[in-house]
Amino acid sequence: MALEFDEIDRRLLAELQRDGTLSVDQLSEKVSLSRNACWRRVKRMEEDGVITGRVALVDADKLGLGLSVFILIRTSNHDPDWLQKFRAAVTGFPEITGVYRMSGDLDYVLRARVADVKAYDRLYQRLIAKVALSDVSASFVMEEIKETTVVPVELR
């Protein structure tokens, strides 16, 4: 269930998504709100689970993890034991940064960051050793045209 947000809440969320290091004073100035009212609104959104954390965004290329990979998975097994084993496997690999159960032809799409194709192959070998998969293929990102963590908060 979606919570209700007014224009000020949305502006606060937009500013925090741009820069999570803003102090309450800086944030209140940006949205033209008193410091205390700003703090209360941010605190409420944290308590409601709307703001789930504040992070530093890292340049993967500068860390030697320049290859983005989308791993496309089909499985013939959908029982609870297999799913538990699959979840444990994919959440245990730090290279895997996103896991999505899909509708349609694919069962799962995984997103990973690795150094190169050899590093992807090592990840693939470790993954198939942990859980049985019917079909696995990978698509390597040639160019990142848009990559963001920002959730659109503009008014509907």
MDTraj code that builds the backbone (N, CA, C; nanometers):
import mdtraj as md
import numpy as np

residues = "MET ALA LEU GLU PHE ASP GLU ILE ASP ARG ARG LEU LEU ALA GLU LEU GLN ARG ASP GLY THR LEU SER VAL ASP GLN LEU SER GLU LYS VAL SER LEU SER ARG ASN ALA CYS TRP ARG ARG VAL LYS ARG MET GLU GLU ASP GLY VAL ILE THR GLY ARG VAL ALA LEU VAL ASP ALA ASP LYS LEU GLY LEU GLY LEU SER VAL PHE ILE LEU ILE ARG THR SER ASN HIS ASP PRO ASP TRP LEU GLN LYS PHE ARG ALA ALA VAL THR GLY PHE PRO GLU ILE THR GLY VAL TYR ARG MET SER GLY ASP LEU ASP TYR VAL LEU ARG ALA ARG VAL ALA ASP VAL LYS ALA TYR ASP ARG LEU TYR GLN ARG LEU ILE ALA LYS VAL ALA LEU SER ASP VAL SER ALA SER PHE VAL MET GLU GLU ILE LYS GLU THR THR VAL VAL PRO VAL GLU LEU ARG".split()
xyz = np.array([
    [0.0833, -0.1187, 0.0000],
    [0.0000, 0.0000, 0.0000],
    [0.0875, 0.1247, 0.0000],
    [0.0616, 0.2132, -0.0924],
    [0.1381, 0.3369, -0.1032],
    [0.0929, 0.4363, 0.0033],
    [0.1882, 0.5040, 0.0635],
    [0.1585, 0.6075, 0.1616],
    [0.1332, 0.7390, 0.0892],
    [0.0689, 0.8319, 0.1559],
    [0.0414, 0.9628, 0.0966],
    [0.1566, 1.0582, 0.1270],
    [0.1965, 1.1339, 0.0243],
    [0.3037, 1.2316, 0.0385],
    [0.2610, 1.3622, -0.0247],
    [0.2923, 1.4716, 0.0426],
    [0.2629, 1.6015, -0.0177],
    [0.3859, 1.6497, -0.0946],
    [0.3740, 1.7677, -0.1521],
    [0.4815, 1.8211, -0.2356],
    [0.6118, 1.8378, -0.1577],
    [0.6030, 1.8780, -0.0323],
    [0.7242, 1.8973, 0.0487],
    [0.7923, 1.7631, 0.0741],
    [0.7144, 1.6592, 0.1076],
    [0.7724, 1.5256, 0.1266],
    [0.8463, 1.4820, 0.0000],
    [0.7842, 1.5043, -0.1139],
    [0.8447, 1.4633, -0.2410],
    [0.9719, 1.5423, -0.2696],
    [0.9719, 1.6702, -0.2366],
    [1.0931, 1.7510, -0.2553],
    [1.2037, 1.7037, -0.1618],
    [1.1667, 1.6712, -0.0370],
    [1.2653, 1.6177, 0.0574],
    [1.3272, 1.4887, 0.0037],
    [1.2421, 1.3988, -0.0443],
    [1.2923, 1.2723, -0.0986],
    [1.3808, 1.2953, -0.2211],
    [1.3412, 1.3870, -0.3079],
    [1.4223, 1.4165, -0.4268],
    [1.5595, 1.4696, -0.3859],
    [1.5636, 1.5622, -0.2907],
    [1.6919, 1.6188, -0.2454],
    [1.7789, 1.5127, -0.1787],
    [1.7196, 1.4291, -0.0936],
    [1.7979, 1.3247, -0.0269],
    [1.8495, 1.2209, -0.1250],
    [1.7745, 1.1930, -0.2316],
    [1.8234, 1.0988, -0.3329],
    [1.9388, 1.1591, -0.4121],
    [1.9393, 1.2902, -0.4286],
    [2.0516, 1.3564, -0.4975],
    [2.1760, 1.3586, -0.4095],
    [2.1541, 1.3812, -0.2772],
    [2.2678, 1.3920, -0.1854],
    [2.2235, 1.3506, -0.0456],
    [2.2536, 1.2280, -0.0087],
    [2.2147, 1.1751, 0.1218],
    [2.2962, 1.2284, 0.2369],
    [2.3980, 1.3103, 0.2073],
    [2.4821, 1.3641, 0.3140],
    [2.4350, 1.5007, 0.3623],
    [2.3272, 1.5529, 0.3033],
    [2.2786, 1.6854, 0.3443],
    [2.2423, 1.6860, 0.4921],
    [2.2826, 1.7902, 0.5610],
    [2.2416, 1.8067, 0.7005],
    [2.0955, 1.8502, 0.7023],
    [2.0319, 1.8414, 0.8180],
    [1.8933, 1.8856, 0.8308],
    [1.8844, 2.0347, 0.7976],
    [1.9840, 2.1130, 0.8389],
    [1.9834, 2.2565, 0.8090],
    [1.9891, 2.2810, 0.6579],
    [2.0774, 2.2102, 0.5883],
    [2.0879, 2.2261, 0.4433],
    [1.9599, 2.1815, 0.3740],
    [1.9062, 2.0704, 0.4193],
    [1.7849, 2.0161, 0.3598],
    [1.6665, 2.1107, 0.3814],
    [1.6518, 2.1612, 0.5008],
    [1.5402, 2.2509, 0.5293],
    [1.5501, 2.3782, 0.4461],
    [1.6702, 2.4258, 0.4221],
    [1.6890, 2.5439, 0.3378],
    [1.6486, 2.5149, 0.1927],
    [1.6842, 2.3974, 0.1427],
    [1.6539, 2.3615, 0.0036],
    [1.5042, 2.3483, -0.0230],
    [1.4279, 2.3068, 0.0785],
    [1.2837, 2.2869, 0.0580],
    [1.1995, 2.3958, 0.1252],
    [1.2664, 2.4978, 0.1786],
    [1.1979, 2.6124, 0.2424],
    [1.1050, 2.5676, 0.3546],
    [1.1641, 2.4959, 0.4503],
    [1.0900, 2.4430, 0.5635],
    [1.1736, 2.4654, 0.6890],
    [1.1101, 2.4834, 0.8035],
    [1.1872, 2.5017, 0.9259],
    [1.2672, 2.3748, 0.9558],
    [1.3750, 2.3933, 1.0294],
    [1.4636, 2.2815, 1.0626],
    [1.3869, 2.1703, 1.1347],
    [1.3062, 2.2059, 1.2370],
    [1.2332, 2.1060, 1.3148],
    [1.1287, 2.0335, 1.2307],
    [1.0549, 2.1065, 1.1480],
    [0.9535, 2.0435, 1.0627],
    [1.0203, 1.9496, 0.9623],
    [1.1337, 1.9915, 0.9107],
    [1.2090, 1.9083, 0.8160],
    [1.2534, 1.7801, 0.8856],
    [1.3123, 1.7920, 1.0033],
    [1.3604, 1.6753, 1.0779],
    [1.2461, 1.5783, 1.1061],
    [1.1281, 1.6329, 1.1492],
    [1.0132, 1.5473, 1.1799],
    [0.9670, 1.4705, 1.0565],
    [0.9621, 1.5369, 0.9417],
    [0.9174, 1.4705, 0.8187],
    [1.0147, 1.3603, 0.7765],
    [1.1438, 1.3894, 0.7822],
    [1.2442, 1.2885, 0.7453],
    [1.2377, 1.1720, 0.8424],
    [1.2271, 1.2013, 0.9710],
    [1.2180, 1.0961, 1.0734],
    [1.0951, 1.0081, 1.0488],
    [0.9800, 1.0686, 1.0165],
    [0.8572, 0.9929, 0.9892],
    [0.8766, 0.9024, 0.8683],
    [0.9422, 0.9543, 0.7633],
    [0.9634, 0.8718, 0.6437],
    [1.0611, 0.7576, 0.6722],
    [1.1553, 0.7791, 0.7625],
    [1.2443, 0.6694, 0.8034],
    [1.1656, 0.5653, 0.8825],
    [1.0844, 0.6090, 0.9768],
    [1.0052, 0.5170, 1.0593],
    [0.9031, 0.4400, 0.9758],
    [0.8484, 0.5040, 0.8720],
    [0.7516, 0.4387, 0.7831],
    [0.8185, 0.3462, 0.6817],
    [0.9516, 0.3451, 0.6790],
    [1.0237, 0.2588, 0.5861],
    [1.0322, 0.3136, 0.4451],
    [0.9979, 0.4404, 0.4264],
    [1.0106, 0.5027, 0.2945],
    [1.1579, 0.5290, 0.2659],
    [1.2266, 0.5858, 0.3618],
    [1.3717, 0.6023, 0.3534],
    [1.4306, 0.4798, 0.4211],
    [1.4957, 0.3953, 0.3419],
    [1.5435, 0.2673, 0.3946],
    [1.6920, 0.2682, 0.4279],
    [1.7621, 0.3728, 0.3908],
    [1.9042, 0.3821, 0.4206],
    [1.9661, 0.4954, 0.3433],
    [2.0893, 0.5261, 0.3759],
    [2.1655, 0.6290, 0.3050],
    [2.2992, 0.5665, 0.2707],
    [2.3391, 0.5803, 0.1452],
    [2.4575, 0.5100, 0.0975],
    [2.5483, 0.6034, 0.0185],
    [2.6708, 0.5594, -0.0015],
    [2.7627, 0.6255, -0.0930],
    [2.7598, 0.5476, -0.2243],
    [2.7452, 0.6173, -0.3347],
    [2.7481, 0.5527, -0.4652],
    [2.8928, 0.5442, -0.5108],
    [2.9316, 0.4297, -0.5619],
    [3.0710, 0.4011, -0.5942],
    [3.0858, 0.3803, -0.7448],
    [3.1954, 0.4296, -0.8011],
    [3.2263, 0.4095, -0.9431],
    [3.2885, 0.2709, -0.9587],
    [3.2122, 0.1763, -1.0129],
    [3.2583, 0.0377, -1.0261],
    [3.3811, 0.0268, -1.1155],
    [3.3893, 0.1084, -1.2196],
    [3.5064, 0.1049, -1.3085],
    [3.6349, 0.1334, -1.2310],
    [3.6296, 0.2305, -1.1420],
    [3.7493, 0.2680, -1.0655],
    [3.7886, 0.1617, -0.9651],
    [3.6973, 0.0691, -0.9365],
    [3.7288, -0.0431, -0.8472],
    [3.7677, -0.1680, -0.9258],
    [3.7764, -0.1545, -1.0585],
    [3.8137, -0.2686, -1.1407],
    [3.6978, -0.3625, -1.1684],
    [3.5761, -0.3142, -1.1537],
    [3.4573, -0.3965, -1.1793],
    [3.3787, -0.3341, -1.2945],
    [3.4445, -0.3234, -1.4091],
    [3.3899, -0.2487, -1.5213],
    [3.2899, -0.3213, -1.6082],
    [3.2647, -0.4482, -1.5829],
    [3.1730, -0.5228, -1.6689],
    [3.0406, -0.5478, -1.5962],
    [2.9328, -0.4941, -1.6533],
    [2.7975, -0.5229, -1.6045],
    [2.7432, -0.6393, -1.6841],
    [2.6800, -0.7323, -1.6138],
    [2.6276, -0.8529, -1.6776],
    [2.4833, -0.8740, -1.6323],
    [2.3978, -0.9062, -1.7285],
    [2.2630, -0.9514, -1.6973],
    [2.2603, -1.1013, -1.7231],
    [2.2277, -1.1767, -1.6202],
    [2.2271, -1.3231, -1.6279],
    [2.0808, -1.3667, -1.6359],
    [2.0488, -1.4375, -1.7422],
    [1.9117, -1.4777, -1.7698],
    [1.8964, -1.6249, -1.7361],
    [1.8012, -1.6570, -1.6495],
    [1.7904, -1.7931, -1.5969],
    [1.6505, -1.8487, -1.6200],
    [1.6500, -1.9742, -1.6658],
    [1.5274, -2.0538, -1.6707],
    [1.5525, -2.1767, -1.5841],
    [1.4478, -2.2191, -1.5146],
    [1.4593, -2.3395, -1.4330],
    [1.3357, -2.4251, -1.4518],
    [1.3528, -2.5529, -1.4387],
    [1.2373, -2.6425, -1.4467],
    [1.1875, -2.6787, -1.3074],
    [1.2564, -2.6309, -1.2062],
    [1.2220, -2.6642, -1.0682],
    [1.1704, -2.5388, -0.9980],
    [1.0519, -2.5464, -0.9420],
    [0.9940, -2.4307, -0.8737],
    [0.9464, -2.4654, -0.7329],
    [0.9955, -2.5757, -0.6773],
    [0.9482, -2.6140, -0.5448],
    [1.0162, -2.5297, -0.4366],
    [0.9577, -2.5235, -0.3178],
    [1.0095, -2.4382, -0.2106],
    [1.1543, -2.4684, -0.1707],
    [1.1934, -2.5950, -0.1691],
    [1.3312, -2.6284, -0.1319],
    [1.4308, -2.5731, -0.2332],
    [1.3976, -2.5872, -0.3628],
    [1.4851, -2.5330, -0.4674],
    [1.4938, -2.3820, -0.4540],
    [1.3797, -2.3169, -0.4319],
    [1.3774, -2.1712, -0.4210],
    [1.4617, -2.1236, -0.3035],
    [1.4525, -2.1930, -0.1921],
    [1.5335, -2.1562, -0.0755],
    [1.6830, -2.1692, -0.1072],
    [1.7205, -2.2760, -0.1746],
    [1.8598, -2.2981, -0.2125],
    [1.9066, -2.1908, -0.3122],
    [1.8197, -2.1579, -0.4086],
    [1.8517, -2.0547, -0.5074],
    [1.8706, -1.9192, -0.4387],
    [1.7772, -1.8831, -0.3517],
    [1.7881, -1.7548, -0.2801],
    [1.9177, -1.7471, -0.1995],
    [1.9502, -1.8543, -0.1304],
    [2.0732, -1.8557, -0.0506],
    [2.1953, -1.8396, -0.1408],
    [2.1933, -1.9059, -0.2561],
    [2.3074, -1.8978, -0.3476],
    [2.3249, -1.7561, -0.4016],
    [2.2180, -1.6996, -0.4594],
    [2.2334, -1.5700, -0.5269],
    [2.2561, -1.4562, -0.4287],
    [2.1993, -1.4653, -0.3083],
    [2.2230, -1.3580, -0.2114],
    [2.3609, -1.3689, -0.1472],
    [2.4252, -1.4829, -0.1633],
    [2.5575, -1.5025, -0.1056],
    [2.6727, -1.4560, -0.1927],
    [2.6451, -1.4170, -0.3159],
    [2.7514, -1.3703, -0.4063],
    [2.7517, -1.2181, -0.4104],
    [2.8582, -1.1536, -0.3601],
    [2.8600, -1.0065, -0.3617],
    [2.8602, -0.9482, -0.5031],
    [2.9059, -1.0241, -0.6016],
    [2.9071, -0.9746, -0.7394],
    [2.7656, -0.9567, -0.7947],
    [2.6724, -1.0333, -0.7412],
    [2.5330, -1.0240, -0.7872],
    [2.4666, -0.9092, -0.7122],
    [2.4306, -0.8054, -0.7856],
    [2.3782, -0.6832, -0.7244],
    [2.2269, -0.6695, -0.7368],
    [2.1638, -0.7570, -0.8132],
    [2.0192, -0.7537, -0.8265],
    [1.9680, -0.8901, -0.8686],
    [1.8555, -0.9316, -0.8124],
    [1.7943, -1.0602, -0.8468],
    [1.6443, -1.0355, -0.8603],
    [1.5887, -1.0767, -0.9744],
    [1.4487, -1.0476, -1.0033],
    [1.3789, -1.1731, -1.0539],
    [1.2660, -1.2086, -0.9915],
    [1.1820, -1.3170, -1.0420],
    [1.0900, -1.2545, -1.1448],
    [1.0818, -1.3174, -1.2626],
    [1.0168, -1.2555, -1.3771],
    [0.8885, -1.3268, -1.4177],
    [0.8041, -1.2538, -1.4884],
    [0.6929, -1.3156, -1.5594],
    [0.7414, -1.3400, -1.7023],
    [0.6685, -1.4206, -1.7767],
    [0.7051, -1.4437, -1.9158],
    [0.7999, -1.5606, -1.9333],
    [0.8840, -1.5527, -2.0371],
    [0.9714, -1.6633, -2.0761],
    [1.0832, -1.6914, -1.9765],
    [1.1348, -1.5893, -1.9117],
    [1.2452, -1.6068, -1.8174],
    [1.1910, -1.6269, -1.6774],
    [1.2629, -1.7038, -1.5980],
    [1.2252, -1.7201, -1.4579],
    [1.2915, -1.6149, -1.3695],
    [1.4210, -1.5896, -1.3947],
    [1.4961, -1.4937, -1.3134],
    [1.5917, -1.4148, -1.4018],
    [1.6132, -1.2907, -1.3618],
    [1.7185, -1.2079, -1.4207],
    [1.8055, -1.1613, -1.3055],
    [1.9365, -1.1811, -1.3209],
    [2.0325, -1.1366, -1.2212],
    [2.1175, -1.0275, -1.2829],
    [2.1552, -0.9319, -1.2023],
    [2.2475, -0.8273, -1.2465],
    [2.3751, -0.8445, -1.1656],
    [2.4888, -0.8395, -1.2326],
    [2.6165, -0.8581, -1.1629],
    [2.7192, -0.7570, -1.2117],
    [2.8176, -0.7287, -1.1255],
    [2.9324, -0.6446, -1.1626],
    [3.0567, -0.7284, -1.1414],
    [3.1365, -0.7422, -1.2464],
    [3.2600, -0.8209, -1.2409],
    [3.3702, -0.7464, -1.3154],
    [3.4911, -0.7959, -1.3013],
    [3.6047, -0.7310, -1.3667],
    [3.6048, -0.7525, -1.5174],
    [3.5756, -0.8762, -1.5600],
    [3.5856, -0.9090, -1.7020],
    [3.5125, -1.0403, -1.7285],
    [3.5206, -1.0896, -1.8513],
    [3.4490, -1.2125, -1.8880],
    [3.5012, -1.3316, -1.8079],
    [3.6300, -1.3368, -1.7810],
    [3.6835, -1.4471, -1.7002],
    [3.6247, -1.4454, -1.5589],
    [3.6100, -1.3273, -1.5035],
    [3.5498, -1.3170, -1.3694],
    [3.4030, -1.3590, -1.3742],
    [3.3343, -1.3249, -1.4836],
    [3.1963, -1.3716, -1.4981],
    [3.1928, -1.5248, -1.5027],
    [3.2838, -1.5843, -1.5783],
    [3.2848, -1.7301, -1.5891],
    [3.3075, -1.7950, -1.4530],
    [3.3937, -1.7373, -1.3710],
    [3.4145, -1.7914, -1.2358],
    [3.2857, -1.7799, -1.1532],
    [3.2161, -1.6685, -1.1658],
    [3.0882, -1.6521, -1.0975],
    [2.9874, -1.7560, -1.1463],
    [2.9791, -1.7737, -1.2762],
    [2.8885, -1.8722, -1.3359],
    [2.9184, -2.0128, -1.2822],
    [3.0444, -2.0514, -1.2800],
    [3.0830, -2.1839, -1.2317],
    [3.0440, -2.2030, -1.0848],
    [3.0659, -2.1010, -1.0040],
    [3.0289, -2.1095, -0.8626],
    [2.8770, -2.1178, -0.8459],
    [2.8032, -2.0442, -0.9287],
    [2.6572, -2.0446, -0.9191],
    [2.5991, -2.1811, -0.9541],
    [2.6421, -2.2383, -1.0674],
    [2.5844, -2.3671, -1.1080],
    [2.6293, -2.4812, -1.0173],
    [2.7387, -2.4610, -0.9429],
    [2.7804, -2.5620, -0.8459],
    [2.6893, -2.5609, -0.7226],
    [2.6242, -2.4491, -0.6969],
    [2.5393, -2.4367, -0.5782],
    [2.3939, -2.4718, -0.6024],
    [2.3457, -2.4511, -0.7262],
    [2.2034, -2.4722, -0.7511],
    [2.1826, -2.5189, -0.8952],
    [2.0913, -2.6143, -0.9129],
    [2.0637, -2.6674, -1.0466],
    [1.9786, -2.5689, -1.1260],
    [2.0243, -2.5374, -1.2476],
    [1.9530, -2.4455, -1.3358],
    [1.9339, -2.5117, -1.4708],
    [1.8189, -2.4897, -1.5349],
    [1.7910, -2.5509, -1.6653],
    [1.8640, -2.4814, -1.7787],
    [1.8652, -2.3475, -1.7750],
    [1.9249, -2.2707, -1.8844],
    [1.9770, -2.1396, -1.8278],
    [2.1013, -2.1101, -1.8591],
    [2.1631, -1.9855, -1.8145],
    [2.2284, -1.9207, -1.9349],
    [2.1989, -1.7933, -1.9550],
    [2.2708, -1.7177, -2.0578],
    [2.3032, -1.5814, -1.9998],
    [2.3966, -1.5134, -2.0619],
    [2.4394, -1.3837, -2.0106],
    [2.4441, -1.2833, -2.1240],
    [2.4112, -1.1606, -2.0893],
    [2.4268, -1.0485, -2.1809],
    [2.5194, -0.9487, -2.1132],
    [2.6235, -0.9083, -2.1852],
    [2.7219, -0.8158, -2.1314],
    [2.6879, -0.6746, -2.1775],
    [2.6900, -0.5809, -2.0858],
    [2.6560, -0.4427, -2.1158],
    [2.7716, -0.3790, -2.1937],
    [2.7389, -0.3281, -2.3099],
    [2.8387, -0.2623, -2.3942],
    [2.8517, -0.1134, -2.3589],
    [2.7389, -0.0531, -2.3227],
    [2.7389, 0.0891, -2.2867],
    [2.6251, 0.1127, -2.1882],
    [2.6563, 0.1793, -2.0772],
    [2.5525, 0.2175, -1.9821],
    [2.5007, 0.3544, -2.0228],
    [2.3806, 0.3585, -2.0731],
    [2.3219, 0.4836, -2.1187],
    [2.2569, 0.5572, -2.0022],
    [2.1925, 0.4842, -1.9156],
    [2.1355, 0.5428, -1.7942],
    [2.1427, 0.4397, -1.6830],
    [2.1945, 0.4816, -1.5698],
    [2.2029, 0.3976, -1.4501],
    [2.1748, 0.4898, -1.3328],
    [2.0719, 0.4635, -1.2573],
    [2.0376, 0.5498, -1.1453],
    [1.9769, 0.4682, -1.0321],
    [1.9883, 0.5214, -0.9130],
    [1.9211, 0.4637, -0.7977],
    [1.8008, 0.5486, -0.7580],
    [1.7788, 0.6576, -0.8295],
    [1.6734, 0.7523, -0.7957],
    [1.5355, 0.6958, -0.8289],
    [1.4481, 0.6973, -0.7296],
    [1.3077, 0.6595, -0.7499],
    [1.2321, 0.7882, -0.7843],
    [1.1572, 0.7909, -0.8930],
    [1.0881, 0.9151, -0.9300],
    [0.9814, 0.9506, -0.8257],
    [0.9909, 1.0704, -0.7703],
    [0.8990, 1.1111, -0.6639],
    [0.8116, 1.2290, -0.7042],
    [0.8165, 1.2683, -0.8308],
    [0.7352, 1.3819, -0.8728],
    [0.5866, 1.3510, -0.8540],
    [0.5102, 1.4542, -0.8448],
    [0.3658, 1.4375, -0.8221],
    [0.3005, 1.3625, -0.9362],
    [0.2039, 1.2792, -0.9014],
    [0.1308, 1.2014, -1.0030],
    [0.0149, 1.2806, -1.0546],
])
top = md.Topology()
chain = top.add_chain()
for i, resn in enumerate(residues, 1):
    res = top.add_residue(resn, chain, resSeq=i)
    for name in ("N", "CA", "C"):
        top.add_atom(name, md.element.get_by_symbol(name[0]), res)
traj = md.Trajectory(xyz[None], top)
